[in-house]
Amino acid sequence: MTPWTSDEPARSPFALPRGVRGRLAGLFMLCTNRQRDLLGLLGVRAGERILEVGYGPGGLIRHLRRTPARLICGVDPSPEMRDLAAGPHRAQIAAGRIDLRIGTADRTGFADAAFDAVVSVNNVGLWPDLEAGMRELHRVTRPGGRVLIAWHGGRRPSPLTRRLSLPEHQLARVERALRDRFSGVRRDELPGLTVFGAVR
Ligand SMILES: C[S@@+](CC[C@H](N)C(=O)[O-])C[C@H]1O[C@@H](n2cnc3c(N)ncnc32)[C@H](O)[C@@H]1O
């Protein structure tokens, strides 16, 4: 898998976590990736249906679970990450409130306009095809629904986060791809994340 941000296939266990190294990478991400600040930008309202693309070990799912969302869904291509992310939520999965599936940004497997909000963190830079991913996010977001796309960076990046941040010209491509399909595109700089928000 070669991400659109690179000329070479991604080999890191953080990009596509597999096996023991992938699980260790997942545990590391759970400890280090900051996600809670995103909730303020996402503003989940009672009864909403939320999709997370690339949930990884499930750091954001743990926060979403405490919101008044009616349905919290996710797609990620890594079975190891699905196990890790699903672990703390067995009861809510059985009750149908949380639904974590295997899937990718360009093929989520969900119906048209199925979600009030779609969020993706530290993930967009790994997609093989930026445009195909954006098309799919647009398809599954209901008219008037919100999209948030976040990547390492922001106004107070840690040394690790700074190393992982995308160059400005690639951030500009993300913003352009959003503007091509969504309205109200804006950019926010959280302490450790650069976040693009838009409305379908
Ligand atoms: C760096 S981790 C980030 C996980 C989590 N969002 C976080 O911030 O802690 C990247 C995740 O993206 C997933 N991923 C890789 N390619 C993907 C794709 N094409 N579509 C969706 N997710 C993908 C990986 O399996 C991995 O779980």
The ligand as an SDF file (V2000), in Angstrom:
LIG
                    3D

 27 29  0  0  0  0  0  0  0  0999 V2000
   -1.5060    5.9690   12.7680 C   0  0  0  0  0  0  0  0  0  0  0  0
   -2.9000    4.9020   13.0660 S   0  0  0  0  0  0  0  0  0  0  0  0
   -4.0550    6.0570   13.7860 C   0  0  0  0  0  0  0  0  0  0  0  0
   -5.1100    5.3910   14.5820 C   0  0  0  0  0  0  0  0  0  0  0  0
   -6.0450    6.3330   15.3760 C   0  0  0  0  0  0  0  0  0  0  0  0
   -6.9030    7.0880   14.5130 N   0  0  0  0  0  0  0  0  0  0  0  0
   -5.2610    7.2350   16.2560 C   0  0  0  0  0  0  0  0  0  0  0  0
   -5.0950    8.4260   15.9470 O   0  0  0  0  0  0  0  0  0  0  0  0
   -4.7930    6.7530   17.3060 O   0  0  0  0  0  0  0  0  0  0  0  0
   -3.4860    4.6570   11.4580 C   0  0  0  0  0  0  0  0  0  0  0  0
   -4.6420    3.6930   11.3070 C   0  0  0  0  0  0  0  0  0  0  0  0
   -5.1400    3.8270    9.9820 O   0  0  0  0  0  0  0  0  0  0  0  0
   -5.5030    2.5730    9.4940 C   0  0  0  0  0  0  0  0  0  0  0  0
   -5.4810    2.6330    8.0250 N   0  0  0  0  0  0  0  0  0  0  0  0
   -4.4520    2.3910    7.1780 C   0  0  0  0  0  0  0  0  0  0  0  0
   -4.8570    2.5230    5.9020 N   0  0  0  0  0  0  0  0  0  0  0  0
   -6.1650    2.8980    5.9490 C   0  0  0  0  0  0  0  0  0  0  0  0
   -7.1410    3.1940    4.9490 C   0  0  0  0  0  0  0  0  0  0  0  0
   -6.8480    3.1530    3.6460 N   0  0  0  0  0  0  0  0  0  0  0  0
   -8.3800    3.5060    5.3480 N   0  0  0  0  0  0  0  0  0  0  0  0
   -8.6960    3.5700    6.6770 C   0  0  0  0  0  0  0  0  0  0  0  0
   -7.8180    3.2890    7.6520 N   0  0  0  0  0  0  0  0  0  0  0  0
   -6.5600    2.9620    7.2910 C   0  0  0  0  0  0  0  0  0  0  0  0
   -4.4840    1.6190   10.1040 C   0  0  0  0  0  0  0  0  0  0  0  0
   -4.9310    0.2910   10.1190 O   0  0  0  0  0  0  0  0  0  0  0  0
   -4.2850    2.2270   11.4820 C   0  0  0  0  0  0  0  0  0  0  0  0
   -5.1430    1.6340   12.4270 O   0  0  0  0  0  0  0  0  0  0  0  0
  1  2  1  0
  2  3  1  0
  2 10  1  0
  3  4  1  0
  4  5  1  0
  5  6  1  0
  5  7  1  0
  7  8  2  0
  7  9  1  0
 10 11  1  0
 11 12  1  0
 11 26  1  0
 12 13  1  0
 13 14  1  0
 13 24  1  0
 14 15  1  0
 14 23  1  0
 15 16  2  0
 16 17  1  0
 17 18  1  0
 17 23  2  0
 18 19  1  0
 18 20  2  0
 20 21  1  0
 21 22  2  0
 22 23  1  0
 24 25  1  0
 24 26  1  0
 26 27  1  0
M  CHG  2   2   1   9  -1
M  END
$$$$
